Amino acid sequence: MSVADLPQSSHHAPPVLAPGHGPATITDKISSVVFGRMPLWFYVGMLIAFGGVMMLLGALTKLVFEGIGIWGNNQPVGWGFDIINFVWWIGIGHAGTLISAILLLLRQEWRTSINRFAEAMTLFAVACAVIYPLFHTGRPWLAAYWLLPYPNTMGMWPNFRSPLIWDVFAVSTYGSVSLLFWYIGLIPDLAALRDKAVKAWQQRVYGIFSLGWRNSARHWHNYESAYLLLAGLSTPLVLSVHSVVSFDFASGQIPGWHATIFPPYFVAGAVFAGFAMVLTLVIPLRRFFGLEDFITTRHLDNMGRVMLLTGLIVAYGYAMELFTAWYSGNLYEMYMVKNRLTGPYAAIYASLILCNVLAIQPLWFERFRRSVVALWIISMFVNFGMWFERFIIIPTSLHRDFLPGAWDMYTPTRWDFATFFGTIGLFLALMFLFVRVLPAIAMFEMKTLTPEAKIKEGAH
Amino acid sequence: MSERPSTMATEAEGDCHAEWRRAAADPAPPVDLAEVRGRLAASRGPRFWRGLEEVAQTPEFEEVLHREFPRFASEWPAGVSRRNFLRLSAASLGLAGLTACTRQPIERIVPYVRQPEEILPGRPLFFATAALSGGYATGVLAESHEGRPTKLEGNPEHPASLGATDAITQASVLNLYDPDRSQSVLNLGRIASWESLVGALGAAMSAQSAKEGAGLRLLTGPVTGPTEAALVAQILADYPRARWHRWDPLGADNARRGLAAAFGAPHAARFDLARAEVVVAIDADLFYAGPAAVRYVRDFTARRKVEPGAAAMNRLYVAEATPSVTGTMADHRLAARPSALPGLVAALAAQLGVAGAVAPAGLDERAARFAAAAARDLAARRGRSLVVAGETLPPAAHALVAAINDALGNAGETVVYSEPVEVDPVDGRASLAELATALRAGEVDLLIVSGVNPVYDAPADLDFAAALNREETLRFHHGLWVDETAELCQWHLPATHELESWADARAYDGTVTLVQPLIEPLYGGKSAIELWAALAGRTATTGYELLQEHWQQTPLAEGSFEDAFRQALHDGLVAGTSLPALMPALDADAAAAAARELAGAVPATGFELAIRPDPCVLDGRHANNGWLQELPKPITRLTWDNALMLAPRTAERLGVHNEELVTVTAGGRSVTAPAWILPGLPEDVATLHLGYGRRRAGRVGDGLGVAAAALQTTAAPWNLAGVELVRAGGSHPLACTQGHYAIRGWLQEETTEAERRHLVRAASFEEFRANPAFAAEAEHEGVDPNASLMPGHDYGDGYAWGMTIDLSACNGCNACMVACQSENNIPVIGKEQVRRGREMHWIRVDRYFQGELDEPAAIVNQPVPCMQCEQAPCEVVCPVAATVHSDEGLNDMVYNRCVGTRYCANNCPYKVRRFNFLLYQDWETPQLKLQRNPDVSVRSRGVMEKCTYCVQRINRARIAAEREGRKIVDGEVRTACQQACPADAIVFGDLNDARSRVVAAKASPRNYALLAELGTRPRTTYLAMVKNPNPELAG
């Protein structure tokens, strides 16, 4: 029986694994991406992405050589593309942990086919994100370690009152836990690749990274405990990282930053952005590698639901910002709102509402949630929308704050764009490398979804 | 090469040479020698050519010329060169960490072989000397660090200063170190020696002695110095038929002619604003322009800082064609067309019953009301009032104003007449025109030009360049720069800066002020008196000898000459030399004639153009001064350019936006300038500042803006009627530090918000008397600014520094900004960076319009330095603790610790923090290094900086106090801004000292904190503005 034969009812959820798959077909299908020949489009895509990496290196070299004056930042807009992109990337990184950790703990088995991919995305997004806070400083060669608490002859410690220090801890913890979580999850599959590899060097490399995995019951026992523990550890991080990032703004006193709603609003926004990015990437991926059996419309549907939910929370956040400004009666807050709605950057605010509030409304309907094209278009809207949101929060709040005499405009330069597109290139290049050398779908976990696994479970 | 202002020699030259080489390498079509010969033969007068290509005027040469003297020299493409870029790319980004390990250059330390007297390394010395402007002296104390003058302060004993200075004087120290100053004697563009110059000059002079100097002409600026006057007089005596021409584009020609008509002699007038209760200034920028502005501001504002119980306050009426610093101080400001202003004088005279005065016909209703109210006010305060006419008004208006003051009994009270301060005063425009005629007639064999630049700044109708560039005239130029005039002279002699020369000059009241050098001339050079001495064949050749020689003949005081001279040098002035007051009799007929002339003048219709001196570079003489170029001009806050300023309605009618190019045509001449919309201008009036469009100012000033002098004529230098304004298409970017965008959107919003936020709190004197606490009542309700969860700081019985800024006194003259720049080694960043919004000034002056933009009720200024908050938002957010609270309450910036996250700047509600986005500081030019204050760190790229309350001065005072086992006394520490402020609007001191001035100021009911509701508890607070409008004109 194939998917097509199933009665197409909106109340009947499609399976998370298309019928007809057993352990062997799963391994074959997924590892074939690693061991098979890559189609031409892969190399073309990789080349473009690599071009982006080179652009990033070029832009950063110039930055270190000349200073951040090559960007558009100024007085009063001290943060521009640098922090917009930092927050944007960190937000994108949220889906991975959420899918891996929280959905694991909640025993949402549909997560299985997308968690590996989402985790990889998280890591790469965090890698792109950390470039910004480091290189946006005036003296990155010092910022690289002066923000860390280390004993030194100066007797100097960082200022623990500064949200930027909290950021350092939050992001580095998140990055390292995500890396560990991802790697631990990879070990059984690395061993499978080691065993399937034909070439000696491949066997050796995968062998080294599979850490001597022999598929023994004891290994599985240890593995399960470690994975569960890390999942437990990651769960609070999903909430903490973006909460802490939001403190950068919430603990500042600029109108448009100084708001108690920021932590939940940021976390929801991050999950929103993360799921949008997963959809953006997974939809072409399953198409090009023929993985529709593993990443089914059920996944897409669920991700659409999550996007709708978090999108509505974000929309609530926007509404509350407006309401609070009005309700507070605070002159500066009210002006901030007025400036967002009618000021020089009003078009960006309008785009934000279009992308993040209006564009997601079709997701109420299953027809759109199950339409690959609609989902992809909506996810792109959200990717843009979340970027606009950060633009609205950062430069738009800064450019007209308390003293009108100090107001100014913020205009990004081509180097801002070069750095931004460069990090997109880096992200995509890492993504390409990832699908080329590692199983993009957790093979062993997929096997638990096969009918065989279910039967055993039932007989247990 | 990183982005940096163009004050750097090495790189620029490197670029030019590369261009030359490239040009040479290009296969250019051969020069047609026959044609060149033809052109040379056809040309008249000596022409200097740089190569055959120039004569042939090949496009290649034009190209090279264009590249060598780029139009926007201050905006050299910053960028990385391909080579450098690849070189650096080769090193991986990981190596970034190693860049911290720079090698220090090797320096050999040579101790003093003989310790100079009084010099203690690290302790500055102050010498009294003078800054000269238009020949007039302002006494200054020059700060010298191990022989390097680094900063000028006002001389408290000098009548023109009283301890304060203006922005231009503050900036003049940078001219000393200007690397573009001429560095050698030049003959036909080649380096020559002083001896060869003296030889050539001697030969020419001996040829002249045969004809009694009939072919000898001297051209200088106004001269007030007795020594210089005596030397010139000797030359003129030796060569009786020689002529001495004077030219100053900003000279007081109209005032002089008016007073000469009124009194029959060219008397000088000076004002006593301390005694004036009602002042009417008609297009007179009393508080910014002229040699006495600093003194006038001090005298006037002393009566503005009212406290409860004050019985009276002075009142200022200003009628002007262009918003000025004086206009911002006005209690009533009337924006009037330039052609309507003479009528206003006539109306005043008629109202006051000046003999022969008749009311003019064409006065509009607003002006008539203004004149009537002002006249009644003046009449009520006879002998305690003052009417001043600006230089832009015709001589008749000055004559009539003299008659008005006479009728009001102000002569001898608030107006003091004296013999002229200038030596042999002449009408500069007439004098220059006479010279041009003589040159054209071929009557001039030898012309010596000293310190003026008529080729650039002469009225266009003289076509002075053509008149000057004649074969039969041997021309010597003496000046600080090889400027446009030097370019057309065969010989050029570098002049010395005031800080390099011995000289004397008179202040506005005639007080003889000595100029003494603080440093050997950096580039050789001769002072004016040394040049005249060579001409006069004196044996004494150094300035010092000449000065001594003169004053030995003209005793300074009782007692020995040596003692008197030393005393004068020490004080910076010769006491008791101010010119005695005269009571000249008014020529009533002349006054009546003047009144008739003014009453008959009909205001022009159509567009009018007002040409005014630039507030920063004046007539272009300071064009190469980066501090002044980057100084936001009062009111417009424009930098690096001049612009055609238009009132909002005028611009809208013309359909012109900011920065759009507009062609102004007047009298058949036209210039094209970018438009700038400025509220406060009268309708249908355009204003253009002088001083721009220089070709040979130097690397900073070349190619900026447009030359307004191209529209001036000898007959109408300031106000032109019947002007055509046409959109020229295209635009020219302008760098403005405030209000960058569309007028109705941005500026209106800025104006409305500033008002709603109660940033500048103001009341009328009546309101203040009724309710002294009006400023506190403007506080936002329901907020306790002192509420805090954080524990407060405890200062014990130590120091707790604080500051107040009196908005009643501030007129936005910018002196504080330049003083701060000079004191604190603040870099110049260039136009492009200012446009990006990265200006570095630690103290800025925010300008707000009040009321409707079409007719602003007032223009107010608010200086904003760091507030040194008690609960500082910046301190909390710095991740590396680079900005910390000191135990004296300052927000200290630790440059070495700063990594440049800019979080502090974002979180600063006052936006006073400044970031080194690029390597702004010039680390290479040796001359500029000499200027730096050694007590202040020179910041590098990537660090934040901001006002420190001049912590180096606090520390210097602390060391002195601790050595003497006492506390710092009130007034011992003065911040640079405070010290420079002519209005004495800034008070700084110890808040823990109950008897300090700052504590008293903060006790004033006018005291309020900016954004107090944020709970930052700023240590810098403001004293609210009190104005004294005439109830009669209310509503």
Boltz contact constraints between the chains, C-beta under 6 A:
constraints:
  - contact:
      token1: [A, 60]
      token2: [B, 93]
      max_distance: 6.0
  - contact:
      token1: [A, 61]
      token2: [B, 88]
      max_distance: 6.0
  - contact:
      token1: [A, 61]
      token2: [B, 89]
      max_distance: 6.0
  - contact:
      token1: [A, 62]
      token2: [B, 80]
      max_distance: 6.0
  - contact:
      token1: [A, 64]
      token2: [B, 96]
      max_distance: 6.0
  - contact:
      token1: [A, 65]
      token2: [B, 88]
      max_distance: 6.0
  - contact:
      token1: [A, 66]
      token2: [B, 2]
      max_distance: 6.0
  - contact:
      token1: [A, 67]
      token2: [B, 917]
      max_distance: 6.0
  - contact:
      token1: [A, 67]
      token2: [B, 918]
      max_distance: 6.0
  - contact:
      token1: [A, 67]
      token2: [B, 941]
      max_distance: 6.0
  - contact:
      token1: [A, 68]
      token2: [B, 917]
      max_distance: 6.0
  - contact:
      token1: [A, 69]
      token2: [B, 917]
      max_distance: 6.0
  - contact:
      token1: [A, 69]
      token2: [B, 918]
      max_distance: 6.0
  - contact:
      token1: [A, 74]
      token2: [B, 836]
      max_distance: 6.0
  - contact:
      token1: [A, 74]
      token2: [B, 837]
      max_distance: 6.0
  - contact:
      token1: [A, 74]
      token2: [B, 838]
      max_distance: 6.0
  - contact:
      token1: [A, 75]
      token2: [B, 837]
      max_distance: 6.0
  - contact:
      token1: [A, 76]
      token2: [B, 911]
      max_distance: 6.0
  - contact:
      token1: [A, 78]
      token2: [B, 902]
      max_distance: 6.0
  - contact:
      token1: [A, 78]
      token2: [B, 905]
      max_distance: 6.0
  - contact:
      token1: [A, 78]
      token2: [B, 906]
      max_distance: 6.0
  - contact:
      token1: [A, 137]
      token2: [B, 899]
      max_distance: 6.0
  - contact:
      token1: [A, 137]
      token2: [B, 900]
      max_distance: 6.0
  - contact:
      token1: [A, 137]
      token2: [B, 901]
      max_distance: 6.0
  - contact:
      token1: [A, 138]
      token2: [B, 900]
      max_distance: 6.0
  - contact:
      token1: [A, 138]
      token2: [B, 942]
      max_distance: 6.0
  - contact:
      token1: [A, 138]
      token2: [B, 943]
      max_distance: 6.0
  - contact:
      token1: [A, 139]
      token2: [B, 899]
      max_distance: 6.0
  - contact:
      token1: [A, 139]
      token2: [B, 900]
      max_distance: 6.0
  - contact:
      token1: [A, 139]
      token2: [B, 942]
      max_distance: 6.0
  - contact:
      token1: [A, 141]
      token2: [B, 96]
      max_distance: 6.0
  - contact:
      token1: [A, 141]
      token2: [B, 97]
      max_distance: 6.0
  - contact:
      token1: [A, 141]
      token2: [B, 99]
      max_distance: 6.0
  - contact:
      token1: [A, 141]
      token2: [B, 100]
      max_distance: 6.0
  - contact:
      token1: [A, 142]
      token2: [B, 899]
      max_distance: 6.0
  - contact:
      token1: [A, 143]
      token2: [B, 899]
      max_distance: 6.0
  - contact:
      token1: [A, 146]
      token2: [B, 880]
      max_distance: 6.0
  - contact:
      token1: [A, 146]
      token2: [B, 899]
      max_distance: 6.0
  - contact:
      token1: [A, 147]
      token2: [B, 879]
      max_distance: 6.0
  - contact:
      token1: [A, 158]
      token2: [B, 879]
      max_distance: 6.0
  - contact:
      token1: [A, 158]
      token2: [B, 880]
      max_distance: 6.0
  - contact:
      token1: [A, 159]
      token2: [B, 878]
      max_distance: 6.0
  - contact:
      token1: [A, 159]
      token2: [B, 879]
      max_distance: 6.0
  - contact:
      token1: [A, 159]
      token2: [B, 881]
      max_distance: 6.0
  - contact:
      token1: [A, 161]
      token2: [B, 876]
      max_distance: 6.0
  - contact:
      token1: [A, 162]
      token2: [B, 877]
      max_distance: 6.0
  - contact:
      token1: [A, 162]
      token2: [B, 878]
      max_distance: 6.0
  - contact:
      token1: [A, 162]
      token2: [B, 879]
      max_distance: 6.0
  - contact:
      token1: [A, 164]
      token2: [B, 879]
      max_distance: 6.0
  - contact:
      token1: [A, 164]
      token2: [B, 901]
      max_distance: 6.0
  - contact:
      token1: [A, 164]
      token2: [B, 903]
      max_distance: 6.0
  - contact:
      token1: [A, 165]
      token2: [B, 879]
      max_distance: 6.0
  - contact:
      token1: [A, 252]
      token2: [B, 907]
      max_distance: 6.0
  - contact:
      token1: [A, 253]
      token2: [B, 873]
      max_distance: 6.0
  - contact:
      token1: [A, 398]
      token2: [B, 906]
      max_distance: 6.0
  - contact:
      token1: [A, 402]
      token2: [B, 909]
      max_distance: 6.0
  - contact:
      token1: [A, 402]
      token2: [B, 1011]
      max_distance: 6.0
  - contact:
      token1: [A, 404]
      token2: [B, 750]
      max_distance: 6.0
  - contact:
      token1: [A, 404]
      token2: [B, 753]
      max_distance: 6.0
  - contact:
      token1: [A, 404]
      token2: [B, 754]
      max_distance: 6.0
  - contact:
      token1: [A, 405]
      token2: [B, 738]
      max_distance: 6.0
  - contact:
      token1: [A, 405]
      token2: [B, 846]
      max_distance: 6.0
  - contact:
      token1: [A, 406]
      token2: [B, 911]
      max_distance: 6.0
  - contact:
      token1: [A, 408]
      token2: [B, 837]
      max_distance: 6.0
